[in-house]
Amino acid sequence: MPLEKGSSNEAVSHNIEELRAAGHPEDQSIAIAMKEAGRSKADSEKILAAGALIVADGNVLFLRRGNGGDHPGEWAFPGGHIEAGETPEEAARRETQEETGYEPHKLIELGKSDDGNVEFTTFYNESRPFDVALSDESTEFIWSPLGSWPEPLHPGCRFVLESDAFKAVRKAHMTETDLARAMVAGEYSSPQFFINMWMFDIRITGTGTSYRSKDKEYVYRPPEEYLNEDFLARCNGLPVIIDHPDNANLNSEEFKKRSVGSVMLPYIKGDEVWAIVRIYNEAAATMMSKEQLSTSPNVVFRNPKLENTVVTLDNGEKGLIEGNPKLLDHIAICEVGVWDKGGPPAGVSTTNVQEPEMTEEERKAKADAEAKEALEAKAKADAEEKAKADAEEEKAKADSEKWDKLMSAVDSLCKRMDSYENEKNDKKADAMPAEEMSVGDKKADSDEKKADDDAKDKEAEAAKLKAEAKEEEAKADAAKRESALLDRISNLEKMLVQTASLTPKPLTDADQAAFADAQSKADSVYGAFGKQAPRALNGEDVLAYKKRLAAPMKQHSAAWKDVDLAGLEASVFAIAEAAIYADSMEAAIHPSVAPEAGLRAVTRDTGTGHKVTTFYGRPGAWMDDFRAPRMHGNIVRDTKH
């Protein structure tokens, strides 16, 4: 088996193929070829290889590698070394034909992987199912469904299968429902462009407690009413619109004007309901992708006064406890939603922004627009930079003029001092000896030095004052920012306290018994008016519950009807409660104003599980229906005998 002489990559590749054909293992073939070329495997150039990822009828072809190469026993794509003079595509086509008996004609490059020794180029091919004819390099094959890979898997193949390029290939084989399920599973991010629409992951509703700033009320949405399969079924096909209509609910005109898509796959995420939705409106999809928006559901209650409960909190604010809505009307895309719960908008997931495929004209127009925008941005930046430079130059000029004036004043002062000393010295010049003249000169020099030192001191003092002014300004800015941060933290703490006040607290056995007694006592009075005492609310204490029960009945008590029960202490309220219930029962049994010609039913509980109903009023109101009509007649007596 003669090997080719030389150390070029072509010679090395040829020798590796010869050694492999002779039955040598892969690593041994490489080592022998490198030794023949006078190089070691460590300092050799990278081995170039290529292969094909083949998809047929939604399945991917894998071959189990034999013991003659690297990664024996692992599943991989058909592929091998690139021979001298071959392109990666030609090598992938040849290797696939040799290892499977199938020659792929149309190959699309997916990407390259590099482990430091081998650079592998993977191509994609879509074909009809075919019979695989294995070579001696593989032991078996398998057609594996997209998204379900055999193990153990070659690390290079795993890299390709997890790449964004292959996700796009896999997506092309999906239905819209497959893609929606993959988005729910977290395999694909939101949004995704699919054929002719965008698919977004959005929140339908939250649960628990939140605050409606528009209505200035706290709202509690029970999780058990929404986090269930029945509610998810109600979400299917729900219209997606832009902002709520003025009258809250949709009609034909508003639907035509606002509708941009619909819900296709709702699911539960934590304590919220989310859904994958179809968006067909390009402008809406662009806005949802580029801006962080939120959502707001619109629900309709058949009889809100009966299905919902309105309470007054201890701080005087209104609280609304919602029941089960009769209609889920629509889900609106908006700037901020109630179920953001005071935080930033988070109702629309936009972790992946995609652009739809464009035509050549659209791409050219977009490129021109981007180039124009870039030029305008550069021109604006240059203008701002020039304006900034001009401003700095003006400032430097002004500072220079200030210093020039200061130095001029110092020079003038020095000259005046010199003139004064010269005049003084001239007067004493005749009487001064030569030695004294020398002393005078020294003094003049000393005075001049002192003036120079004074000028320098003044300059240093001015610089110090300027630095101190800048430092004070920086401190003021820091204090302002810190104050704003503290105010924000304070507001958040208040919001947390208000929200925490609505959180239900666990009840003791004594509390449960007290609530039951209060409801039972009130129910006997409410029953006399044909009503039923309401149940206690989550988070409501016993005293507040008793006051809420007594409030509707105080109208029947002359002594307490104008009193605000919410402000009464417990001891005073106990007196008021007994009087209100007694007066209410008296009013029920002996109504001062009864319906004309009618009966009034008063039902009371005997305490043993029996209810007794007593009717008050005129019995003729119901008995008259059973009486024969009144008749008038004359009695004629015969006077003749």
RASULNOR-V930750 format. One line per field, one symbol per residue. psi: psi as a letter, one per 40 degrees, with the letter a starting at -180 (. if undefined). burial: b if it has 24 or more other ideal C-beta (glycine too) atoms within 12 Angstrom, else e. A space follows every 50 residues. Layout:
BEGIN
psi->???
burial->???
END
This chain:
BEGIN
psi->ghihiieidddddddddddddeeiidddddddddddefiiddeiiihhii ahhhhhfeihhihhiaeeaifieihiihiaihiheiidddddddddddee ehhhdhhhhdaiiheddhhhhhihhhiiiihhhiieeidiihhhihehii iihhdddddddeidddddddddeiidddddddddeedhihihhhceiihi hihdiiiahahhddefiihhhhdeedgidddddddhehhhihiiidfdii addddddeheaihdgiihhbfihiihihhehdddddddddihiaihihih idgddddihhihideeiihhhiahiehhdihhhidhideefeaihfehhg ehhihihiiddddddddddddddddddddddddddddddddddddddddd dddddddddddddddddddddddddddeddehiddddddddddddddddd dddddddddddddddddddddddddddddddddddddddddddddddddd dehhihiidddddddddddddddddddeefihhiiiihehiddddddddd ddeedehddedehhddeiiddddddddddddddddddddghdhihhfiih hhhiheeeeihhhhhiahdeddddeeiiiiihihhhhhei.
burial->eebeeeeebebbbbbbbebbeeeeebeebbebbbebbeeebeebbebbbb bbbbbbeebbbbbbbbebbbbeebbbbbbbbbbeebebbbbbbbbbbbbb ebebeebbbbbbbeeeebebbbbbbbbeeeebeebebbeebebbebbebb eebbebbebbbeeeebbebbbeebebebbbebbbeebbbbbbbbeebbbb bbbbbbbbbbbbeeeebbbbbbeebbbeeebbebbbebbbbbbbbeeeeb eeeeeeebbbbbbbbbbbbeebbbbbbbbbbeebbebbbeebbbbbbbbe eeeeeeebbbbebeeeeebbbbbbbeebbbbbbbebbbbbbbeebbbbbb eeebeeeeeeeeeeeeeeeeeeeeeeeeeeeeeeeeeeeeeeeeeeeeee eeeeeeeeebeeebeebeeebeeebeeeeeeeeeeeeeebeeebeebeee beeebeeeeeeeeeeeeeeeeeeeeeeeeeeeeeeeeeeeeeeeeeebbe bbeeeeeeeeeeeebeebbebbbbbbbbbeeebbebbbbbbbbbbbbbbb bebbebbeebeeeebeeeeeeebeebbebbbbbbbebbbeeeeeeeeeeb bbbebeeeeeeeeeebeeeeeeeeeeeeeeeeeeeeeeeee
END
